[in-house]
Amino acid sequence: MLALRLLGTVRPATPLPSGGPDLSVTSAGLRFAHPVALAAGFDKDAEAVAGFFGVGFAAVEVGTVTPRPQPGNPAPRLFRIPEARAIVNRMGFNNHGAEAMAARLRALERRPGPVGVNLGKAKDTPLERAVDDYLAGVETLGALADYLVINASSPNTPGLRQLQQSEPLRALLSAVKARVDQLPAARPLFLKVAPDLAPEEVDAIVDVAVEVGIAGLICTNTTLTRPGLTGRVAAEAGGLSGAPLAPLALATLRRAAGRARGRLALWASGGVFTADDVLDRLEAGADVVQVYTAFVYEGPFLVRKLVSELHARLAARGLTALPRPPRDAAPGESRSSSG
């Protein structure tokens, strides 16, 4: 993180490969130079936004942030599984609080792409008062964000995932959406969902999201399961991200796309390492594809590699733009643009 903070202060963003197929994306009224964005969790306090844009991300999502500072869970709380390209974390929303983030966002000199803010509930806030924390986050940070995300799916805050049940979710989304609608300018509101939901639970979340009128869903957060993993590190408590998460996250995305049928913007997160992974998510219905664990393992040249490979993949298919599913497509259907 120190290197990324410094990178943002000493030089502007390095131009990514250009020419060839058009990689630009518009989603929820936001424009992205290409579909590869940074997921929440890496820059929890908006300390290195310029640096992340500097290595090529089309968008940067900061947080998860809570209204007040909190230390998170005791260390050690992050564990790598390199042979599986995976990470287990139980960070617990450690952050410096909404006011500190607001000061950093105000100080940003330029935004090459959208900057999103991922909002969470403090650990010591009772679940029945969770809405208050999300509203406080909107109050402090809403006008400084290009989009907002409700994180009700982290496995590392006790009870948080209960907010994904239909009735509490409807109450939460309705209250936050009403407050977001009062901001001086429109801000898309997203909900980040878990990968451990039953298909019928995904359907119910989509239905509530459409009913309330939020912009979209981010599919998905980390998983409590350990698909194909054994050993001491895999047994650590916390959420699993990285390659083993990919099938679960992709299945959730496809289920959401089939239910939403174009009524929500869908963004993908979970197990994305290659250009083919990105294309799989786009063809499944995502507009934007977020990465986290791949950046941990592959470092600052990851985005440049993904963008170069996307150009090559599309050119090899004879496409002039990214493949886009029709807005009323059923799962597995897709539509592409060709020259």
C-alpha positions as a Markdown table, in Angstrom:
| # | Residue | x | y | z |
|---|---|---|---|---|
| 1 | Met | 0.0 | 0.0 | 0.0 |
| 2 | Leu | 2.8 | 2.4 | 0.7 |
| 3 | Ala | 4.2 | 2.0 | -2.8 |
| 4 | Leu | 0.7 | 2.6 | -4.3 |
| 5 | Arg | 0.3 | 5.7 | -2.1 |
| 6 | Leu | 3.6 | 7.1 | -3.3 |
| 7 | Leu | 2.9 | 6.1 | -6.9 |
| 8 | Gly | -0.2 | 8.3 | -6.9 |
| 9 | Thr | 1.8 | 11.3 | -5.7 |
| 10 | Val | 4.8 | 11.1 | -8.0 |
| 11 | Arg | 3.5 | 10.4 | -11.5 |
| 12 | Pro | 0.2 | 10.3 | -13.5 |
| 13 | Ala | -1.4 | 7.1 | -14.7 |
| 14 | Thr | 0.5 | 5.2 | -17.3 |
| 15 | Pro | -1.5 | 4.9 | -20.5 |
| 16 | Leu | -2.9 | 1.4 | -21.1 |
| 17 | Pro | -2.7 | -0.3 | -24.4 |
| 18 | Ser | -5.0 | 1.4 | -26.9 |
| 19 | Gly | -6.2 | 0.8 | -30.4 |
| 20 | Gly | -8.2 | -2.2 | -31.6 |
| 21 | Pro | -11.5 | -3.3 | -30.0 |
| 22 | Asp | -13.3 | -0.8 | -27.9 |
| 23 | Leu | -13.2 | -1.9 | -24.2 |
| 24 | Ser | -15.2 | 1.0 | -22.8 |
| 25 | Val | -18.2 | 0.2 | -20.6 |
| 26 | Thr | -21.2 | 2.2 | -19.4 |
| 27 | Ser | -23.1 | 0.9 | -16.4 |
| 28 | Ala | -25.6 | 2.5 | -14.0 |
| 29 | Gly | -24.8 | 5.8 | -15.8 |
| 30 | Leu | -21.1 | 5.6 | -15.1 |
| 31 | Arg | -18.4 | 5.3 | -17.8 |
| 32 | Phe | -15.4 | 3.0 | -17.5 |
| 33 | Ala | -12.4 | 3.0 | -19.8 |
| 34 | His | -12.4 | -0.8 | -19.6 |
| 35 | Pro | -14.2 | -3.3 | -17.4 |
| 36 | Val | -11.5 | -4.1 | -14.9 |
| 37 | Ala | -12.0 | -2.4 | -11.5 |
| 38 | Leu | -10.6 | -2.7 | -8.0 |
| 39 | Ala | -12.8 | -4.5 | -5.5 |
| 40 | Ala | -13.4 | -3.1 | -2.0 |
| 41 | Gly | -11.2 | -4.4 | 0.8 |
| 42 | Phe | -7.8 | -3.4 | -0.6 |
| 43 | Asp | -7.9 | 0.3 | 0.0 |
| 44 | Lys | -10.1 | 0.5 | 3.1 |
| 45 | Asp | -9.4 | 4.1 | 3.9 |
| 46 | Ala | -9.0 | 5.7 | 0.4 |
| 47 | Glu | -5.3 | 6.1 | 1.0 |
| 48 | Ala | -4.1 | 5.1 | -2.4 |
| 49 | Val | -6.8 | 5.9 | -4.9 |
| 50 | Ala | -4.5 | 7.7 | -7.2 |
| 51 | Gly | -2.0 | 4.9 | -7.1 |
| 52 | Phe | -4.6 | 2.3 | -8.1 |
| 53 | Phe | -5.7 | 4.4 | -11.0 |
| 54 | Gly | -2.0 | 4.8 | -11.8 |
| 55 | Val | -1.6 | 1.0 | -12.3 |
| 56 | Gly | -4.6 | 1.1 | -14.7 |
| 57 | Phe | -7.8 | 0.2 | -12.9 |
| 58 | Ala | -10.8 | 1.7 | -14.6 |
| 59 | Ala | -12.5 | 2.3 | -11.2 |
| 60 | Val | -11.6 | 2.1 | -7.6 |
| 61 | Glu | -13.9 | 1.0 | -4.8 |
| 62 | Val | -12.8 | 2.0 | -1.3 |
| 63 | Gly | -13.8 | 0.6 | 2.1 |
| 64 | Thr | -15.6 | -1.1 | 3.6 |
| 65 | Val | -15.9 | 1.9 | 5.9 |
| 66 | Thr | -18.0 | 2.3 | 9.0 |
| 67 | Pro | -19.3 | 5.5 | 10.6 |
| 68 | Arg | -16.7 | 5.4 | 13.4 |
| 69 | Pro | -13.2 | 4.1 | 13.4 |
| 70 | Gln | -12.8 | 0.4 | 14.5 |
| 71 | Pro | -9.8 | -1.8 | 14.8 |
| 72 | Gly | -11.3 | -4.9 | 13.2 |
| 73 | Asn | -10.6 | -8.4 | 14.4 |
| 74 | Pro | -7.3 | -9.4 | 16.2 |
| 75 | Ala | -4.3 | -10.3 | 14.1 |
| 76 | Pro | -3.4 | -12.6 | 12.5 |
| 77 | Arg | -6.4 | -12.1 | 10.3 |
| 78 | Leu | -5.3 | -12.7 | 6.7 |
| 79 | Phe | -3.9 | -15.9 | 5.4 |
| 80 | Arg | -2.5 | -16.8 | 1.9 |
| 81 | Ile | -2.9 | -20.1 | 0.2 |
| 82 | Pro | -0.5 | -19.6 | -2.7 |
| 83 | Glu | -0.9 | -23.1 | -4.2 |
| 84 | Ala | -4.6 | -22.4 | -4.6 |
| 85 | Arg | -4.3 | -18.7 | -5.5 |
| 86 | Ala | -6.6 | -18.0 | -2.6 |
| 87 | Ile | -6.8 | -15.9 | 0.6 |
| 88 | Val | -8.7 | -16.4 | 3.8 |
| 89 | Asn | -9.4 | -13.2 | 5.7 |
| 90 | Arg | -11.3 | -12.2 | 8.8 |
| 91 | Met | -10.4 | -8.5 | 8.8 |
| 92 | Gly | -13.6 | -7.4 | 10.4 |
| 93 | Phe | -14.0 | -4.0 | 8.7 |
| 94 | Asn | -10.9 | -2.4 | 10.2 |
| 95 | Asn | -10.9 | 1.2 | 9.1 |
| 96 | His | -10.3 | 4.8 | 10.2 |
| 97 | Gly | -14.0 | 5.8 | 10.0 |
| 98 | Ala | -16.1 | 7.8 | 7.5 |
| 99 | Glu | -14.8 | 11.3 | 8.5 |
| 100 | Ala | -11.2 | 10.3 | 7.8 |
| 101 | Met | -12.2 | 8.8 | 4.4 |
| 102 | Ala | -14.2 | 11.9 | 3.5 |
| 103 | Ala | -11.2 | 14.1 | 4.1 |
| 104 | Arg | -9.1 | 12.0 | 1.7 |
| 105 | Leu | -11.7 | 11.9 | -1.0 |
| 106 | Arg | -12.0 | 15.7 | -0.8 |
| 107 | Ala | -8.3 | 15.9 | -1.3 |
| 108 | Leu | -8.3 | 13.8 | -4.5 |
| 109 | Glu | -7.0 | 16.0 | -7.3 |
| 110 | Arg | -8.3 | 14.0 | -10.2 |
| 111 | Arg | -10.5 | 11.0 | -10.9 |
| 112 | Pro | -9.6 | 9.1 | -14.1 |
| 113 | Gly | -12.6 | 6.8 | -13.4 |
| 114 | Pro | -15.4 | 6.2 | -10.9 |
| 115 | Val | -14.6 | 6.1 | -7.2 |
| 116 | Gly | -17.0 | 4.0 | -5.2 |
| 117 | Val | -17.5 | 3.8 | -1.5 |
| 118 | Asn | -18.4 | 0.5 | 0.2 |
| 119 | Leu | -20.5 | 1.1 | 3.4 |
| 120 | Gly | -20.7 | -1.3 | 6.3 |
| 121 | Lys | -22.1 | -1.7 | 9.8 |
| 122 | Ala | -19.9 | -1.3 | 12.9 |
| 123 | Lys | -19.3 | -4.4 | 14.9 |
| 124 | Asp | -20.8 | -2.9 | 18.0 |
| 125 | Thr | -24.0 | -1.6 | 16.4 |
| 126 | Pro | -26.9 | -3.9 | 17.1 |
| 127 | Leu | -28.4 | -5.5 | 14.0 |
| 128 | Glu | -31.7 | -3.8 | 14.6 |
| 129 | Arg | -30.0 | -0.5 | 14.3 |
| 130 | Ala | -27.8 | -1.4 | 11.3 |
| 131 | Val | -29.8 | 1.0 | 9.0 |
| 132 | Asp | -28.5 | 3.9 | 11.1 |
| 133 | Asp | -24.9 | 3.0 | 10.3 |
| 134 | Tyr | -25.5 | 2.8 | 6.5 |
| 135 | Leu | -27.5 | 6.1 | 6.6 |
| 136 | Ala | -24.6 | 7.8 | 8.5 |
| 137 | Gly | -22.2 | 6.6 | 5.8 |
| 138 | Val | -24.4 | 8.1 | 3.1 |
| 139 | Glu | -24.6 | 11.3 | 5.1 |
| 140 | Thr | -20.8 | 11.7 | 5.4 |
| 141 | Leu | -19.6 | 10.2 | 2.1 |
| 142 | Gly | -22.5 | 10.1 | -0.4 |
| 143 | Ala | -21.7 | 13.4 | -2.1 |
| 144 | Leu | -18.0 | 12.4 | -2.4 |
| 145 | Ala | -18.6 | 9.0 | -4.1 |
| 146 | Asp | -19.4 | 8.3 | -7.7 |
| 147 | Tyr | -21.4 | 5.3 | -6.5 |
| 148 | Leu | -22.3 | 3.6 | -3.2 |
| 149 | Val | -22.3 | 0.0 | -2.2 |
| 150 | Ile | -24.1 | -1.6 | 0.8 |
| 151 | Asn | -22.0 | -4.4 | 2.2 |
| 152 | Ala | -24.5 | -6.7 | 3.9 |
| 153 | Ser | -22.6 | -9.9 | 3.0 |
| 154 | Ser | -19.3 | -9.9 | 4.7 |
| 155 | Pro | -18.9 | -13.1 | 6.8 |
| 156 | Asn | -16.6 | -11.4 | 9.3 |
| 157 | Thr | -19.2 | -9.1 | 11.1 |
| 158 | Pro | -21.5 | -11.2 | 13.3 |
| 159 | Gly | -25.0 | -11.4 | 12.1 |
| 160 | Leu | -24.5 | -9.1 | 9.1 |
| 161 | Arg | -25.6 | -11.6 | 6.5 |
| 162 | Gln | -29.1 | -11.8 | 8.1 |
| 163 | Leu | -29.7 | -8.4 | 6.4 |
| 164 | Gln | -29.9 | -10.2 | 3.1 |
| 165 | Gln | -33.2 | -11.8 | 4.1 |
| 166 | Ser | -36.1 | -10.3 | 2.3 |
| 167 | Glu | -37.8 | -8.2 | 5.0 |
| 168 | Pro | -34.7 | -6.7 | 6.6 |
| 169 | Leu | -33.2 | -6.2 | 3.2 |
| 170 | Arg | -36.3 | -4.4 | 1.9 |
| 171 | Ala | -36.2 | -2.1 | 5.0 |
| 172 | Leu | -32.5 | -1.5 | 4.6 |
| 173 | Leu | -32.5 | -0.8 | 0.9 |
| 174 | Ser | -35.6 | 1.4 | 1.1 |
| 175 | Ala | -34.1 | 3.6 | 3.8 |
| 176 | Val | -30.7 | 4.0 | 2.2 |
| 177 | Lys | -32.2 | 4.6 | -1.3 |
| 178 | Ala | -34.4 | 7.3 | 0.1 |
| 179 | Arg | -31.4 | 9.1 | 1.6 |
| 180 | Val | -29.3 | 8.6 | -1.5 |
| 181 | Asp | -32.1 | 10.2 | -3.5 |
| 182 | Gln | -31.7 | 13.3 | -1.4 |
| 183 | Leu | -28.1 | 13.9 | -2.4 |
| 184 | Pro | -27.4 | 16.9 | -4.6 |
| 185 | Ala | -26.6 | 14.7 | -7.6 |
| 186 | Ala | -27.7 | 11.2 | -8.4 |
| 187 | Arg | -25.5 | 8.4 | -7.1 |
| 188 | Pro | -26.0 | 4.7 | -8.2 |
| 189 | Leu | -26.6 | 2.5 | -5.2 |
| 190 | Phe | -25.4 | -1.2 | -5.3 |
| 191 | Leu | -25.8 | -4.1 | -3.0 |
| 192 | Lys | -22.9 | -6.6 | -2.6 |
| 193 | Val | -24.2 | -10.1 | -2.1 |
| 194 | Ala | -22.8 | -13.4 | -0.7 |
| 195 | Pro | -21.8 | -16.4 | -2.8 |
| 196 | Asp | -23.3 | -18.8 | -0.3 |
| 197 | Leu | -26.9 | -18.1 | -1.1 |
| 198 | Ala | -29.4 | -20.7 | -2.3 |
| 199 | Pro | -30.7 | -20.0 | -5.8 |
| 200 | Glu | -34.1 | -19.0 | -4.4 |
| 201 | Glu | -32.4 | -16.6 | -2.0 |
| 202 | Val | -30.6 | -15.0 | -5.0 |
| 203 | Asp | -34.0 | -14.6 | -6.7 |
| 204 | Ala | -35.5 | -13.0 | -3.6 |
| 205 | Ile | -32.7 | -10.5 | -3.3 |
| 206 | Val | -33.0 | -9.6 | -7.0 |
| 207 | Asp | -36.8 | -9.1 | -6.6 |
| 208 | Val | -36.3 | -6.8 | -3.6 |
| 209 | Ala | -33.5 | -4.8 | -5.4 |
| 210 | Val | -35.8 | -4.3 | -8.4 |
| 211 | Glu | -38.8 | -3.4 | -6.2 |
| 212 | Val | -36.8 | -0.8 | -4.3 |
| 213 | Gly | -35.1 | 0.6 | -7.4 |
| 214 | Ile | -31.4 | 0.4 | -6.6 |
| 215 | Ala | -29.0 | 0.4 | -9.5 |
| 216 | Gly | -27.6 | -3.1 | -9.2 |
| 217 | Leu | -25.8 | -5.9 | -7.5 |
| 218 | Ile | -22.1 | -6.9 | -7.0 |
| 219 | Cys | -21.7 | -10.7 | -7.2 |
| 220 | Thr | -20.0 | -11.6 | -4.9 |
| 221 | Asn | -18.3 | -11.3 | -1.5 |
| 222 | Thr | -16.1 | -14.0 | 0.0 |
| 223 | Thr | -17.4 | -17.5 | 0.9 |
| 224 | Leu | -17.5 | -19.4 | 4.2 |
| 225 | Thr | -17.0 | -22.6 | 2.3 |
| 226 | Arg | -13.7 | -24.2 | 1.3 |
| 227 | Pro | -14.3 | -25.8 | -2.1 |
| 228 | Gly | -11.5 | -28.3 | -2.8 |
| 229 | Leu | -9.2 | -27.0 | 0.0 |
| 230 | Thr | -7.8 | -28.8 | 3.0 |
| 231 | Gly | -5.1 | -28.0 | 5.5 |
| 232 | Arg | -4.4 | -25.7 | 8.4 |
| 233 | Val | -4.7 | -22.4 | 6.6 |
| 234 | Ala | -7.9 | -23.4 | 4.9 |
| 235 | Ala | -9.4 | -24.2 | 8.3 |
| 236 | Glu | -8.9 | -20.7 | 9.5 |
| 237 | Ala | -12.1 | -18.8 | 10.2 |
| 238 | Gly | -13.0 | -16.1 | 7.7 |
| 239 | Gly | -14.0 | -15.5 | 4.1 |
| 240 | Leu | -12.3 | -17.2 | 1.2 |
| 241 | Ser | -11.4 | -15.3 | -1.9 |
| 242 | Gly | -9.4 | -16.2 | -5.0 |
| 243 | Ala | -9.6 | -19.0 | -7.6 |
| 244 | Pro | -11.6 | -21.5 | -5.5 |
| 245 | Leu | -14.4 | -18.9 | -5.2 |
| 246 | Ala | -14.8 | -18.5 | -8.9 |
| 247 | Pro | -17.5 | -21.2 | -9.6 |
| 248 | Leu | -19.7 | -20.0 | -6.7 |
| 249 | Ala | -19.4 | -16.3 | -7.6 |
| 250 | Leu | -20.1 | -17.0 | -11.3 |
| 251 | Ala | -23.1 | -19.2 | -10.5 |
| 252 | Thr | -24.5 | -16.4 | -8.3 |
| 253 | Leu | -24.0 | -13.9 | -11.1 |
| 254 | Arg | -25.7 | -16.1 | -13.7 |
| 255 | Arg | -28.6 | -16.7 | -11.3 |
| 256 | Ala | -29.0 | -13.0 | -10.7 |
| 257 | Ala | -28.8 | -12.2 | -14.4 |
| 258 | Gly | -31.4 | -14.7 | -15.2 |
| 259 | Arg | -33.8 | -13.3 | -12.6 |
| 260 | Ala | -33.0 | -9.6 | -13.2 |
| 261 | Arg | -33.3 | -9.9 | -17.0 |
| 262 | Gly | -31.8 | -6.5 | -17.6 |
| 263 | Arg | -33.5 | -4.6 | -14.7 |
| 264 | Leu | -30.4 | -4.3 | -12.7 |
| 265 | Ala | -26.7 | -3.5 | -13.4 |
| 266 | Leu | -24.6 | -6.5 | -12.4 |
| 267 | Trp | -20.9 | -6.3 | -11.5 |
| 268 | Ala | -18.8 | -9.4 | -10.9 |
| 269 | Ser | -16.2 | -10.1 | -8.2 |
| 270 | Gly | -14.6 | -13.3 | -7.1 |
| 271 | Gly | -11.9 | -15.5 | -8.6 |
| 272 | Val | -10.9 | -13.3 | -11.6 |
| 273 | Phe | -7.3 | -13.8 | -12.7 |
| 274 | Thr | -7.3 | -13.8 | -16.5 |
| 275 | Ala | -8.8 | -12.1 | -19.5 |
| 276 | Asp | -10.8 | -15.2 | -20.1 |
| 277 | Asp | -12.2 | -14.9 | -16.6 |
| 278 | Val | -13.2 | -11.3 | -17.4 |
| 279 | Leu | -14.9 | -12.4 | -20.6 |
| 280 | Asp | -16.8 | -15.2 | -18.8 |
| 281 | Arg | -18.3 | -12.7 | -16.4 |
| 282 | Leu | -19.2 | -10.3 | -19.2 |
| 283 | Glu | -20.9 | -13.0 | -21.1 |
| 284 | Ala | -22.7 | -14.1 | -18.0 |
| 285 | Gly | -24.3 | -10.7 | -17.6 |
| 286 | Ala | -21.8 | -8.4 | -15.8 |
| 287 | Asp | -20.9 | -4.9 | -17.0 |
| 288 | Val | -17.9 | -4.5 | -14.7 |
| 289 | Val | -15.4 | -7.0 | -13.3 |
| 290 | Gln | -13.7 | -6.3 | -10.0 |
| 291 | Val | -10.5 | -8.0 | -8.8 |
| 292 | Tyr | -8.8 | -8.3 | -5.4 |
| 293 | Thr | -6.9 | -11.6 | -4.8 |
| 294 | Ala | -5.3 | -11.6 | -8.3 |
| 295 | Phe | -3.8 | -8.2 | -7.5 |
| 296 | Val | -2.4 | -9.5 | -4.3 |
| 297 | Tyr | -0.6 | -12.4 | -6.1 |
| 298 | Glu | 0.2 | -10.7 | -9.4 |
| 299 | Gly | 0.9 | -7.1 | -8.5 |
| 300 | Pro | 0.8 | -3.8 | -10.3 |
| 301 | Phe | 1.2 | -5.1 | -13.8 |
| 302 | Leu | -2.0 | -7.2 | -13.6 |
| 303 | Val | -4.4 | -4.6 | -15.1 |
| 304 | Arg | -2.1 | -3.9 | -18.1 |
| 305 | Lys | -1.9 | -7.6 | -18.7 |
| 306 | Leu | -5.6 | -8.1 | -18.6 |
| 307 | Val | -6.3 | -5.1 | -20.9 |
| 308 | Ser | -3.7 | -6.3 | -23.4 |
| 309 | Glu | -5.1 | -9.9 | -23.3 |
| 310 | Leu | -8.7 | -8.6 | -23.7 |
| 311 | His | -7.7 | -6.7 | -26.9 |
| 312 | Ala | -6.1 | -9.8 | -28.2 |
| 313 | Arg | -9.0 | -12.1 | -27.4 |
| 314 | Leu | -11.5 | -9.8 | -29.0 |
| 315 | Ala | -9.4 | -9.2 | -32.1 |
| 316 | Ala | -9.0 | -13.0 | -32.5 |
| 317 | Arg | -12.8 | -13.4 | -32.4 |
| 318 | Gly | -13.2 | -10.5 | -34.9 |
| 319 | Leu | -15.0 | -8.4 | -32.4 |
| 320 | Thr | -14.9 | -4.6 | -32.3 |
| 321 | Ala | -16.3 | -4.3 | -28.8 |
| 322 | Leu | -16.8 | -6.3 | -25.6 |
| 323 | Pro | -19.5 | -9.0 | -25.8 |
| 324 | Arg | -22.7 | -7.9 | -24.2 |
| 325 | Pro | -25.7 | -10.1 | -23.3 |
| 326 | Pro | -29.0 | -8.7 | -24.4 |
| 327 | Arg | -30.7 | -7.0 | -21.5 |
| 328 | Asp | -33.5 | -9.5 | -21.5 |
| 329 | Ala | -31.3 | -12.6 | -21.9 |
| 330 | Ala | -31.8 | -15.8 | -20.0 |
| 331 | Pro | -28.7 | -17.3 | -18.3 |
| 332 | Gly | -26.1 | -18.5 | -20.7 |
| 333 | Glu | -27.5 | -16.5 | -23.7 |
| 334 | Ser | -25.1 | -13.8 | -25.0 |
| 335 | Arg | -24.8 | -11.3 | -27.8 |
| 336 | Ser | -21.5 | -10.0 | -29.3 |
| 337 | Ser | -20.6 | -7.1 | -31.5 |
| 338 | Ser | -18.5 | -8.0 | -34.6 |
| 339 | Gly | -16.9 | -6.0 | -37.3 |
